[in-house]
Amino acid sequence: MPPLPRLTVEAIEDLAKQLRFAPKHALLRDLARTESLVDDIDPEQDYPEDFVVFRVTGYRKDLSGSAMISGQDLLGELAALAEHLSAAAKISIHDVAGALAPEDLCSRWSVSRKTLERYRKKGLLSRRVIGPSGRPRVVFTTDAVKSFESRHPDVLRSASSFTRLDDDTREKVIELAREVASTGKTLNQAALKVSEEIGRGHETVRQILRKHDQESDDPIFEESGPLTPKQRRFAYRAWRRSIEPGEIAERLGKPRPAVQRVTADERAAVLRELLPAIRDGLDTAPDEVGVESQFAREGIGHPGPTGLADLLALSRAVTVMPPVEEKARAKIYVALRARSASAIEGLEAHGVHAPDVDRIETDLRWAARIKAELVRSQLPNILRTIESRLGHEAEAVGGSKLRAMMGSLMRATCTAIDRHHPSTGGRLAAPVSLACDKAMRDMMQRLSIKPMSQAQPGRARRVIGSSERIADFTQRICTWQPTIEPDIRLRRGLDSLSEDHAELLRLRFGLAPTAAGHPLTLAELAHRLGSRPLHVARSERAAIRNAIAAVRQPSQ
């Protein structure tokens, strides 16, 4: 069974997510309203998003700055929404009287399955129901079929009178394509031009040309096959380095869209590998309402110290996080992980939609920023455990051993936070202290360190100097950070960028407390900047390259 159709209008996508948890009777009511709304949509008019929400749910929602949707686009969105609602309602096929299977409707209208899919973009509504075998299947109600027939009689008449191309027409298509190919056009571009000239469908002509080149000893176009695994890995690594997609495509000798599709698939594959780590310790599918609270947005994104002395000073200066804030942040961290895990499981095996991957990656960065504040709040517990076990100040063991201890206890703290269930109550201090105490015992045994009572007396007190460097702990507290976060040098290069580029990267990755309050997807960032995602992505890549280059450049 193919995946549910993708919703491309944000307001309708949000509506589908909200309604999927509604009781069955409410879903059936909203489904009926959706099917009724199709008959009232004029493809030539525009409709506000809040109007659509009201017609489907019966509730008026004040969408500030409600965007307009063209009638033609809305018809396709309503068809997709109807399938989402019917899937959520888990309707039995026995409850849909006179249901027509896709093959039955193809026979009724004398069209192909691909043509039927195109009609769904014009407002042909289907329902996803549970078949006799218990598996989901798509059917069309009698009312939906009659509604489409009344609205598109000319389209159906033209389709039913369609005739296949004869051999002479096929030869003409190939002859015309050779002429167009001599001007440097690609197969797809040539198919478009030839289809306009002979009055047949673009896809029909494209398939004729593709089949010809696959079977002929004298192909018209020099088109390469799919990317090899090695090329796919190269494309992904180049994308990670913010190289322009056009340059990657040119290097591989592949079309740019093919490279972009492969990159999205490779990103999705990385997320699937991370899924066990993301789900580790999750007890339930928590409520996502907390994601909208102030603690999800305020005071996150601060960097961590990069000097050991600074980390010790921070550990002694941090105040206890209020219980309400700690519990809220812990719930938000769990909710973001759960939302990401659910979205990863819903990704298609191939042909992944890049914005879907971007949403998941952004949520995971957001979760890492929340976790960083939880770890920061536990720094006093970490230092207290070290000094309690040693029997003296932490500085006395020296920089190298103290770095190892802090690192080990930090990892224990991260594990305790990952497995903490905020829904059951209790503060983080208890599981963190237990985990840190065990880690400290192991470290003392490994480093052959004895407590003060067994150590040699009379040693001079050591001082941790400024030369003792450490990694920023906020960049290494989640398993997924090495593969979805930008280059760790990026933060250091922000000061060398123009303010516009620096602010763009701060907003995109949540590298400091920002007006947005959390990392943003490309679509969210484009909306905030009043631009298009394509343009923002290009600016993001350029800013990243400039920041990394500034860090690499030796100081004058």
RODO-2510 file (C-alpha; in nm, 4 decimals, decimal comma):
residues 556
     n   res          X          Y          Z
     1     m     0,0000     0,0000     0,0000
     2     p     0,1510     0,3391    -0,0965
     3     p     0,2019     0,5998     0,1786
     4     l    -0,0618     0,8624     0,2444
     5     p    -0,0502     1,1531    -0,0015
     6     r     0,1603     1,4467     0,1116
     7     l    -0,0098     1,7641     0,2309
     8     t     0,1731     2,0720     0,1057
     9     v    -0,0290     2,3563     0,2635
    10     e     0,0940     2,4094     0,6187
    11     a    -0,2458     2,5012     0,7670
    12     i    -0,4120     2,1890     0,6230
    13     e    -0,1174     1,9703     0,7251
    14     d    -0,1488     2,1020     1,0823
    15     l    -0,5237     2,0410     1,0686
    16     a    -0,4705     1,6780     0,9641
    17     k    -0,2237     1,6249     1,2509
    18     q    -0,4712     1,7669     1,5028
    19     l    -0,7705     1,5706     1,3745
    20     r    -0,5957     1,2308     1,3604
    21     f    -0,6499     1,1904     1,7363
    22     a    -1,0212     1,2794     1,7212
    23     p    -1,2838     1,0103     1,7901
    24     k    -1,4206     0,8185     1,4933
    25     h    -1,7567     0,9961     1,4832
    26     a    -1,5829     1,3355     1,4678
    27     l    -1,3497     1,2162     1,1910
    28     l    -1,6438     1,0898     0,9850
    29     r    -1,8216     1,4227     1,0324
    30     d    -1,5137     1,6188     0,9179
    31     l    -1,4642     1,3777     0,6280
    32     a    -1,8195     1,4401     0,5092
    33     r    -1,7623     1,8164     0,5314
    34     t    -1,4405     1,7835     0,3310
    35     e    -1,6175     1,5876     0,0582
    36     s    -1,8976     1,8441     0,0515
    37     l    -1,6544     2,1366     0,0311
    38     v    -1,5024     2,0101    -0,2961
    39     d    -1,8235     2,0866    -0,4848
    40     d    -1,8069     2,4521    -0,3751
    41     i    -1,4467     2,5191    -0,4829
    42     d    -1,3838     2,7208    -0,7979
    43     p    -1,0372     2,6379    -0,9409
    44     e    -1,0031     2,9964    -1,0632
    45     q    -1,0541     3,1594    -0,7226
    46     d    -0,8352     3,1913    -0,4114
    47     y    -0,9500     3,0915    -0,0639
    48     p    -0,8144     3,1893     0,2817
    49     e    -0,6772     2,9096     0,4985
    50     d    -0,9069     2,9918     0,7921
    51     f    -1,2098     2,9515     0,5611
    52     v    -1,0989     2,5971     0,4778
    53     v    -1,0432     2,5102     0,8436
    54     f    -1,3903     2,6410     0,9298
    55     r    -1,5607     2,4466     0,6489
    56     v    -1,3924     2,1220     0,7527
    57     t    -1,4232     2,1449     1,1322
    58     g    -1,7106     2,3876     1,1885
    59     y    -1,4894     2,5968     1,4175
    60     r    -1,3569     2,9396     1,3381
    61     k    -0,9837     2,9581     1,4071
    62     d    -0,8221     3,2997     1,4055
    63     l    -0,5208     3,2473     1,1793
    64     s    -0,3399     3,5806     1,1923
    65     g    -0,2228     3,6756     0,8453
    66     s    -0,4112     3,3806     0,6972
    67     a    -0,2555     3,2895     0,3627
    68     m    -0,4544     3,2381     0,0446
    69     i    -0,4745     2,9062    -0,1395
    70     s    -0,5575     2,8863    -0,5070
    71     g    -0,8697     2,6879    -0,5820
    72     q    -0,6806     2,4462    -0,8061
    73     d    -0,4245     2,3690    -0,5331
    74     l    -0,6992     2,3443    -0,2726
    75     l    -0,8795     2,0707    -0,4667
    76     g    -0,5692     1,8519    -0,4528
    77     e    -0,5182     1,9301    -0,0827
    78     l    -0,8771     1,8349     0,0010
    79     a    -0,8378     1,5040    -0,1821
    80     a    -0,5260     1,4304     0,0248
    81     l    -0,6956     1,5464     0,3465
    82     a    -0,9922     1,3162     0,2844
    83     e    -0,7592     1,0187     0,2604
    84     h    -0,5786     1,1213     0,5813
    85     l    -0,9067     1,1562     0,7707
    86     s    -1,0482     0,8267     0,6460
    87     a    -0,7230     0,6475     0,7358
    88     a    -0,7365     0,7904     1,0889
    89     a    -1,1013     0,6834     1,1240
    90     k    -1,0139     0,3210     1,0299
    91     i    -1,3279     0,2751     0,8198
    92     s    -1,4199    -0,0758     0,7134
    93     i    -1,4857    -0,1299     0,3435
    94     h    -1,8203    -0,2798     0,4424
    95     d    -1,9223     0,0638     0,5724
    96     v    -1,8771     0,2261     0,2296
    97     a    -2,1764     0,1250     0,0189
    98     g    -2,1097     0,0929    -0,3542
    99     a    -1,7360     0,1581    -0,3180
   100     l    -1,5369     0,1449    -0,6408
   101     a    -1,1810     0,0124    -0,6487
   102     p    -0,9298     0,2083    -0,8624
   103     e    -0,9374    -0,0576    -1,1354
   104     d    -1,3196    -0,0391    -1,1451
   105     l    -1,3082     0,3366    -1,1891
   106     c    -1,0402     0,3083    -1,4592
   107     s    -1,2672     0,0722    -1,6485
   108     r    -1,5706     0,2984    -1,5995
   109     w    -1,3896     0,6017    -1,7424
   110     s    -1,1554     0,4152    -1,9819
   111     v    -0,8447     0,5754    -1,8310
   112     s    -0,5160     0,4524    -1,6870
   113     r    -0,4143     0,4460    -1,3215
   114     k    -0,1770     0,7377    -1,3824
   115     t    -0,4622     0,9413    -1,5273
   116     l    -0,6669     0,8571    -1,2209
   117     e    -0,3875     0,9911    -0,9998
   118     r    -0,3874     1,3164    -1,1986
   119     y    -0,7639     1,3475    -1,1469
   120     r    -0,7090     1,3406    -0,7716
   121     k    -0,5220     1,6695    -0,8104
   122     k    -0,8404     1,8046    -0,9669
   123     g    -1,0516     1,7083    -0,6668
   124     l    -1,1337     1,3402    -0,7149
   125     l    -1,1739     1,2259    -0,3548
   126     s    -1,0923     0,8768    -0,2324
   127     r    -1,1115     0,7015     0,1019
   128     r    -0,8544     0,4745     0,2638
   129     v    -1,0444     0,1859     0,4205
   130     i    -0,9711    -0,1481     0,5868
   131     g    -1,0248    -0,4310     0,3382
   132     p    -1,1559    -0,7824     0,4097
   133     s    -0,7994    -0,9083     0,4693
   134     g    -0,7373    -0,6368     0,7258
   135     r    -0,5030    -0,4438     0,4978
   136     p    -0,5723    -0,0807     0,3995
   137     r    -0,6892    -0,0058     0,0465
   138     v    -0,8114     0,2952    -0,1498
   139     v    -1,1677     0,3140    -0,2779
   140     f    -1,3918     0,5780    -0,4320
   141     t    -1,7443     0,6430    -0,3096
   142     t    -2,0316     0,6665    -0,5535
   143     d    -2,1027     1,0242    -0,4462
   144     a    -1,7404     1,1297    -0,5047
   145     v    -1,7386     0,9708    -0,8509
   146     k    -2,0665     1,1338    -0,9562
   147     s    -1,9497     1,4693    -0,8194
   148     f    -1,6314     1,4544    -1,0272
   149     e    -1,8259     1,3477    -1,3378
   150     s    -2,0590     1,6440    -1,3038
   151     r    -1,7720     1,8888    -1,2585
   152     h    -1,5429     1,7552    -1,5346
   153     p    -1,7525     1,6081    -1,8178
   154     d    -1,5227     1,7453    -2,0895
   155     v    -1,2106     1,6030    -1,9236
   156     l    -1,3611     1,2560    -1,8983
   157     r    -1,4996     1,2700    -2,2530
   158     s    -1,1570     1,3611    -2,3874
   159     a    -0,9884     1,0882    -2,1843
   160     s    -1,2315     0,8178    -2,2943
   161     s    -1,1754     0,9078    -2,6600
   162     f    -0,7977     0,8869    -2,6189
   163     t    -0,6211     0,6615    -2,8678
   164     r    -0,2754     0,5143    -2,8430
   165     l    -0,0014     0,6443    -3,0680
   166     d     0,0356     0,4450    -3,3900
   167     d     0,3740     0,3480    -3,5345
   168     d     0,3849     0,6454    -3,7727
   169     t     0,3270     0,8891    -3,4872
   170     r     0,5967     0,7177    -3,2797
   171     e     0,8436     0,7548    -3,5659
   172     k     0,7508     1,1210    -3,5915
   173     v     0,8095     1,1653    -3,2185
   174     i     1,1583     1,0128    -3,2490
   175     e     1,2408     1,2194    -3,5588
   176     l     1,1312     1,5443    -3,3932
   177     a     1,3211     1,4534    -3,0753
   178     r     1,6449     1,4072    -3,2726
   179     e     1,6055     1,7573    -3,4142
   180     v     1,5407     1,9042    -3,0696
   181     a     1,8285     1,7059    -2,9142
   182     s     2,0718     1,8640    -3,1618
   183     t     2,0085     2,1986    -2,9882
   184     g     2,1363     2,0597    -2,6563
   185     k     1,8008     1,9846    -2,4953
   186     t     1,7702     1,7019    -2,2411
   187     l     1,5287     1,4134    -2,2877
   188     n     1,2729     1,5747    -2,0592
   189     q     1,3016     1,9140    -2,2323
   190     a     1,2732     1,7517    -2,5741
   191     a     0,9674     1,5520    -2,4647
   192     l     0,7987     1,8717    -2,3512
   193     k     0,8622     2,0475    -2,6823
   194     v     0,7590     1,7498    -2,8950
   195     s     0,4427     1,6937    -2,6890
   196     e     0,3363     2,0526    -2,7535
   197     e     0,3954     2,0111    -3,1265
   198     i     0,2025     1,6859    -3,1736
   199     g    -0,0664     1,7577    -2,9123
   200     r    -0,0018     1,4572    -2,6885
   201     g     0,0870     1,4273    -2,3223
   202     h     0,4350     1,5176    -2,2024
   203     e     0,4696     1,1946    -2,0013
   204     t     0,3547     0,9840    -2,2981
   205     v     0,6225     1,1332    -2,5224
   206     r     0,8871     1,1082    -2,2517
   207     q     0,8230     0,7356    -2,2032
   208     i     0,8407     0,6740    -2,5791
   209     l     1,1792     0,8461    -2,5974
   210     r     1,3107     0,6715    -2,2886
   211     k     1,2061     0,3283    -2,4188
   212     h     1,3608     0,4048    -2,7571
   213     d     1,6973     0,4976    -2,6057
   214     q     1,6966     0,1900    -2,3827
   215     e     1,6355    -0,0474    -2,6739
   216     s     1,8074     0,1293    -2,9641
   217     d     2,1711     0,0923    -3,0753
   218     d     2,1580     0,4600    -3,1697
   219     p     2,0108     0,6421    -2,8646
   220     i     1,9088     1,0045    -2,9049
   221     f     2,0160     1,1237    -2,5607
   222     e     2,3214     1,0435    -2,3535
   223     e     2,1553     0,9965    -2,0181
   224     s     2,3388     0,8246    -1,7358
   225     g     2,1840     0,5722    -1,5027
   226     p     2,1123     0,6054    -1,1318
   227     l     2,3853     0,7089    -0,8906
   228     t     2,6062     0,4303    -0,7598
   229     p     2,6416     0,3771    -0,3829
   230     k     2,9818     0,5468    -0,3972
   231     q     2,8326     0,8478    -0,5792
   232     r     2,5478     0,8651    -0,3296
   233     r     2,7943     0,8769    -0,0397
   234     f     2,9974     1,1431    -0,2211
   235     a     2,6865     1,3558    -0,2811
   236     y     2,5875     1,3321     0,0865
   237     r     2,9368     1,4220     0,2131
   238     a     2,9521     1,7172    -0,0253
   239     w     2,6112     1,8342     0,0944
   240     r     2,7351     1,8127     0,4538
   241     r     3,0188     2,0464     0,3541
   242     s     2,7661     2,2977     0,2132
   243     i     2,8841     2,2574    -0,1457
   244     e     2,6324     2,3878    -0,3977
   245     p     2,4056     2,1168    -0,5461
   246     g     2,4874     2,2369    -0,8978
   247     e     2,8591     2,1791    -0,8380
   248     i     2,7929     1,8320    -0,6968
   249     a     2,5761     1,7462    -0,9988
   250     e     2,8426     1,8721    -1,2398
   251     r     3,1136     1,6708    -1,0652
   252     l     2,9047     1,3528    -1,0854
   253     g     2,7704     1,4227    -1,4334
   254     k     2,4127     1,3883    -1,3096
   255     p     2,1058     1,6147    -1,3207
   256     r     2,0761     1,8459    -1,0244
   257     p     1,7287     1,7166    -0,9242
   258     a     1,8655     1,3607    -0,9138
   259     v     2,1463     1,4685    -0,6819
   260     q     1,9011     1,6522    -0,4552
   261     r     1,6725     1,3492    -0,4359
   262     v     1,9641     1,1218    -0,3496
   263     t     2,0863     1,3641    -0,0835
   264     a     1,7433     1,3668     0,0823
   265     d     1,7328     0,9848     0,0743
   266     e     2,0800     0,9624     0,2298
   267     r     1,9821     1,2059     0,5050
   268     a     1,6775     0,9912     0,5750
   269     a     1,8982     0,6802     0,5893
   270     v     2,1180     0,8488     0,8505
   271     l     1,8100     0,9313     1,0587
   272     r     1,6912     0,5704     1,0431
   273     e     2,0282     0,4559     1,1785
   274     l     1,9908     0,7033     1,4646
   275     l     1,6383     0,5899     1,5500
   276     p     1,7365     0,3406     1,8262
   277     a     1,9412     0,6084     2,0044
   278     i     1,6617     0,8656     1,9692
   279     r     1,4052     0,6243     2,1151
   280     d     1,6328     0,4980     2,3952
   281     g     1,4558     0,5530     2,7244
   282     l     1,1302     0,6895     2,5821
   283     d     0,8456     0,5536     2,7929
   284     t     0,5426     0,6687     2,5970
   285     a     0,4336     0,8943     2,3114
   286     p     0,4054     1,2135     2,5171
   287     d     0,1842     1,5135     2,4631
   288     e     0,3494     1,7703     2,2358
   289     v     0,1694     2,0683     2,3895
   290     g     0,4754     2,1418     2,6045
   291     v     0,6760     2,2179     2,2924
   292     e     0,4894     2,5469     2,2688
   293     s     0,5687     2,6564     2,6265
   294     q     0,8105     2,9334     2,7203
   295     f     1,0692     2,6853     2,8502
   296     a     1,0971     2,5366     2,5010
   297     r     1,2123     2,8697     2,3613
   298     e     1,3588     3,0908     2,6318
   299     g     1,7220     3,0800     2,7386
   300     i     1,8434     2,8001     2,5116
   301     g     2,1324     2,7969     2,2659
   302     h     2,4068     2,9202     2,4997
   303     p     2,7507     2,7687     2,4230
   304     g     2,9490     2,5763     2,6815
   305     p     3,2927     2,6694     2,8179
   306     t     3,5980     2,5731     2,6119
   307     g     3,8421     2,6016     2,9010
   308     l     3,8626     2,3544     3,1901
   309     a     3,8977     2,6343     3,4446
   310     d     3,5903     2,8057     3,2991
   311     l     3,3917     2,4812     3,3233
   312     l     3,4863     2,4450     3,6904
   313     a     3,3887     2,8070     3,7562
   314     l     3,0542     2,7512     3,5818
   315     s     2,9953     2,4332     3,7842
   316     r     3,0389     2,6308     4,1055
   317     a     2,8270     2,9233     3,9887
   318     v     2,5211     2,7486     3,8414
   319     t     2,2106     2,7788     4,0536
   320     v     1,9527     2,5056     4,0964
   321     m     1,6923     2,5016     3,8190
   322     p     1,3403     2,5564     3,9611
   323     p     1,1345     2,2343     3,9713
   324     v     0,8672     2,3695     3,7352
   325     e     1,1252     2,4677     3,4758
   326     e     1,3203     2,1432     3,5052
   327     k     1,0105     1,9272     3,4647
   328     a     0,8875     2,1357     3,1704
   329     r     1,2226     2,1166     2,9911
   330     a     1,2470     1,7420     3,0555
   331     k     0,8997     1,6915     2,9068
   332     i     0,9878     1,9047     2,6051
   333     y     1,3056     1,7057     2,5473
   334     v     1,1086     1,3799     2,5526
   335     a     0,8322     1,5218     2,3304
   336     l     1,0776     1,6391     2,0627
   337     r     1,2509     1,3022     2,0577
   338     a     0,9188     1,1190     2,0361
   339     r     0,7971     1,3454     1,7565
   340     s     1,1211     1,2914     1,5658
   341     a     1,1091     0,9128     1,6134
   342     s     0,7510     0,8979     1,4868
   343     a     0,8364     1,1118     1,1838
   344     i     1,1393     0,8966     1,0985
   345     e     0,9239     0,5841     1,1039
   346     g     0,6850     0,7545     0,8605
   347     l     0,9506     0,8425     0,6003
   348     e     0,9206     0,6755     0,2621
   349     a     1,1843     0,4203     0,1653
   350     h     1,2765     0,6229    -0,1449
   351     g     1,1872     0,9636    -0,2835
   352     v     1,1883     1,1279     0,0576
   353     h     1,0568     1,4840     0,0706
   354     a     1,3517     1,7054     0,1766
   355     p     1,1387     1,9396     0,3968
   356     d     1,0203     1,6346     0,5947
   357     v     1,3823     1,5410     0,6675
   358     d     1,4625     1,9032     0,7525
   359     r     1,1780     1,9111     1,0062
   360     i     1,3157     1,6024     1,1822
   361     e     1,6732     1,7300     1,1851
   362     t     1,5575     2,0657     1,3201
   363     d     1,3558     1,9000     1,5980
   364     l     1,6611     1,6963     1,6979
   365     r     1,8778     2,0098     1,7112
   366     w     1,6061     2,1705     1,9206
   367     a     1,6058     1,8702     2,1544
   368     a     1,9846     1,8996     2,1895
   369     r     1,9524     2,2672     2,2915
   370     i     1,6971     2,1726     2,5588
   371     k     1,9153     1,8877     2,6844
   372     a     2,2159     2,1226     2,7041
   373     e     2,0325     2,3339     2,9611
   374     l     1,9391     2,0239     3,1616
   375     v     2,3034     1,9115     3,1616
   376     r     2,4170     2,2631     3,2544
   377     s     2,1854     2,2559     3,5556
   378     q     2,3524     1,9331     3,6746
   379     l     2,7117     2,0621     3,6606
   380     p     2,7143     2,1313     4,0390
   381     n     2,6132     1,7673     4,1023
   382     i     2,8938     1,6458     3,8756
   383     l     3,1573     1,8559     4,0516
   384     r     3,0192     1,7699     4,3952
   385     t     3,0465     1,3977     4,3165
   386     i     3,4078     1,4356     4,2027
   387     e     3,5165     1,6289     4,5096
   388     s     3,3188     1,4060     4,7458
   389     r     3,4875     1,0936     4,6136
   390     l     3,8341     1,2540     4,6039
   391     g     3,8040     1,4104     4,9464
   392     h     3,9552     1,7376     4,8230
   393     e     3,9111     2,0030     4,5526
   394     a     3,8898     1,8729     4,1982
   395     e     4,1897     2,0805     4,0840
   396     a     4,4225     1,8688     4,2972
   397     v     4,4248     1,5765     4,0506
   398     g     4,5582     1,7897     3,7650
   399     g     4,4181     1,8917     3,4301
   400     s     4,4441     1,5679     3,2294
   401     k     4,2812     1,3472     3,4950
   402     l     4,0153     1,6051     3,5712
   403     r     3,9252     1,6316     3,2012
   404     a     3,8778     1,2547     3,1906
   405     m     3,6623     1,2599     3,5040
   406     m     3,4428     1,5446     3,3833
   407     g     3,3967     1,3741     3,0483
   408     s     3,2999     1,0411     3,2049
   409     l     3,0544     1,1979     3,4501
   410     m     2,9092     1,4171     3,1759
   411     r     2,8336     1,1059     2,9696
   412     a     2,6719     0,9423     3,2720
   413     t     2,4606     1,2539     3,3222
   414     c     2,3461     1,2487     2,9592
   415     t     2,2417     0,8847     2,9880
   416     a     2,0490     0,9555     3,3092
   417     i     1,8657     1,2447     3,1425
   418     d     1,7799     1,0330     2,8384
   419     r     1,6224     0,7668     3,0584
   420     h     1,4469     1,0030     3,2955
   421     h     1,0672     0,9866     3,2750
   422     p     0,9338     1,3324     3,3661
   423     s     0,5757     1,2027     3,3583
   424     t     0,6440     0,9970     3,6709
   425     g     0,7683     1,2955     3,8713
   426     g     1,0929     1,3361     4,0655
   427     r     1,3927     1,5632     4,0150
   428     l     1,6862     1,4906     3,7888
   429     a     1,9350     1,5237     4,0751
   430     a     1,8654     1,1746     4,2111
   431     p     1,9291     0,9646     3,8947
   432     v     2,2147     1,1952     3,7888
   433     s     2,3878     1,1674     4,1276
   434     l     2,3612     0,7875     4,1255
   435     a     2,4948     0,7635     3,7691
   436     c     2,7790     1,0071     3,8419
   437     d     2,8793     0,8282     4,1621
   438     k     2,9119     0,4967     3,9784
   439     a     3,1061     0,6595     3,6945
   440     m     3,3396     0,8298     3,9451
   441     r     3,4155     0,5042     4,1226
   442     d     3,5066     0,3450     3,7908
   443     m     3,7261     0,6419     3,6932
   444     m     3,9178     0,6368     4,0229
   445     q     3,9867     0,2689     3,9771
   446     r     4,0925     0,3162     3,6160
   447     l     4,3215     0,6121     3,6946
   448     s     4,4545     0,4559     4,0170
   449     i     4,3434     0,7538     4,2259
   450     k     4,3014     0,7127     4,6013
   451     p     4,0775     0,9264     4,8229
   452     m     4,2413     1,1909     5,0420
   453     s     4,2428     0,9595     5,3453
   454     q     4,4724     0,7205     5,1544
   455     a     4,6722     0,9771     4,9567
   456     q     5,0148     1,1146     5,0379
   457     p     4,9778     1,4237     5,2604
   458     g     5,1542     1,7528     5,2127
   459     r     5,0970     1,7984     4,8385
   460     a     5,0832     2,1545     4,7078
   461     r     4,7508     2,2742     4,5729
   462     r     4,7327     2,2714     4,1937
   463     v     4,5825     2,5419     3,9768
   464     i     4,4086     2,4730     3,6458
   465     g     4,5543     2,7169     3,3944
   466     s     4,3888     2,8801     3,0950
   467     s     4,5812     2,6527     2,8583
   468     e     4,3724     2,3516     2,9634
   469     r     4,1250     2,3390     2,6738
   470     i     3,8110     2,1253     2,6481
   471     a     3,5397     2,0718     2,3891
   472     d     3,2128     2,2637     2,4199
   473     f     2,9928     2,0106     2,6006
   474     t     2,6743     2,1442     2,4350
   475     q     2,7962     2,0093     2,0995
   476     r     2,8484     1,6502     2,2146
   477     i     2,5640     1,5577     2,4502
   478     c     2,3388     1,3780     2,1974
   479     t     2,4228     1,0775     1,9816
   480     w     2,2812     1,2436     1,6733
   481     q     2,4754     1,5686     1,6917
   482     p     2,7833     1,4606     1,4886
   483     t     2,5650     1,3794     1,1869
   484     i     2,2959     1,6490     1,1873
   485     e     2,4644     1,9499     1,3464
   486     p     2,6736     2,1904     1,1362
   487     d     3,0528     2,1854     1,1554
   488     i     3,1639     2,2366     1,5185
   489     r     3,3854     2,5248     1,4021
   490     l     3,0853     2,7190     1,2769
   491     r     3,0162     2,8984     1,6049
   492     r     3,3738     3,0299     1,6196
   493     g     3,3423     3,1723     1,2690
   494     l     3,0203     3,3689     1,3285
   495     d     3,2054     3,6857     1,4343
   496     s     3,3780     3,7012     1,0957
   497     l     3,0515     3,7093     0,9003
   498     s     2,8254     3,9971     0,8105
   499     e     2,5524     4,0498     1,0686
   500     d     2,2849     3,9273     0,8239
   501     h     2,4660     3,5994     0,7588
   502     a     2,5551     3,5512     1,1260
   503     e     2,1960     3,6063     1,2356
   504     l     2,0716     3,3704     0,9641
   505     l     2,2905     3,0900     1,1022
   506     r     2,1970     3,1659     1,4631
   507     l     1,8273     3,1416     1,3746
   508     r     1,8734     2,8342     1,1582
   509     f     2,0690     2,6272     1,4098
   510     g     1,9726     2,7905     1,7414
   511     l     2,3351     2,8776     1,8175
   512     a     2,2382     3,1467     2,0690
   513     p     1,9222     3,2749     2,2338
   514     t     1,7355     3,4282     1,9392
   515     a     1,4087     3,6035     1,8724
   516     a     1,2703     3,2742     1,7360
   517     g     1,3755     3,0931     2,0528
   518     h     1,4686     2,7623     1,8849
   519     p     1,6283     2,6253     1,5649
   520     l     1,4219     2,6837     1,2500
   521     t     1,3541     2,4765     0,9419
   522     l     1,4358     2,6300     0,6046
   523     a     1,0649     2,6907     0,5457
   524     e     1,0218     2,8609     0,8854
   525     l     1,3336     3,0705     0,8340
   526     a     1,2245     3,1738     0,4833
   527     h     0,8843     3,2786     0,6179
   528     r     1,0501     3,4794     0,8947
   529     l     1,2845     3,6535     0,6501
   530     g     1,0167     3,7090     0,3853
   531     s     1,2096     3,5027     0,1322
   532     r     1,1922     3,1645    -0,0398
   533     p     1,3435     2,8425     0,1025
   534     l     1,5590     2,8015    -0,2087
   535     h     1,7158     3,1452    -0,1615
   536     v     1,7604     3,0966     0,2135
   537     a     1,9285     2,7590     0,1563
   538     r     2,1732     2,9208    -0,0852
   539     s     2,2533     3,1957     0,1658
   540     e     2,2929     2,9373     0,4422
   541     r     2,5466     2,7367     0,2416
   542     a     2,7447     3,0481     0,1544
   543     a     2,7459     3,1665     0,5175
   544     i     2,8653     2,8274     0,6423
   545     r     3,1468     2,8133     0,3888
   546     n     3,2583     3,1670     0,4776
   547     a     3,2514     3,0944     0,8515
   548     i     3,4578     2,7761     0,8174
   549     a     3,7039     2,9487     0,5848
   550     a     3,7504     3,2273     0,8412
   551     v     3,8324     2,9732     1,1136
   552     r     4,0795     2,7913     0,8884
   553     q     4,2563     3,1117     0,7880
   554     p     4,5675     3,1616     1,0050
   555     s     4,5614     3,4731     1,2229
   556     q     4,7639     3,7623     1,0900
***
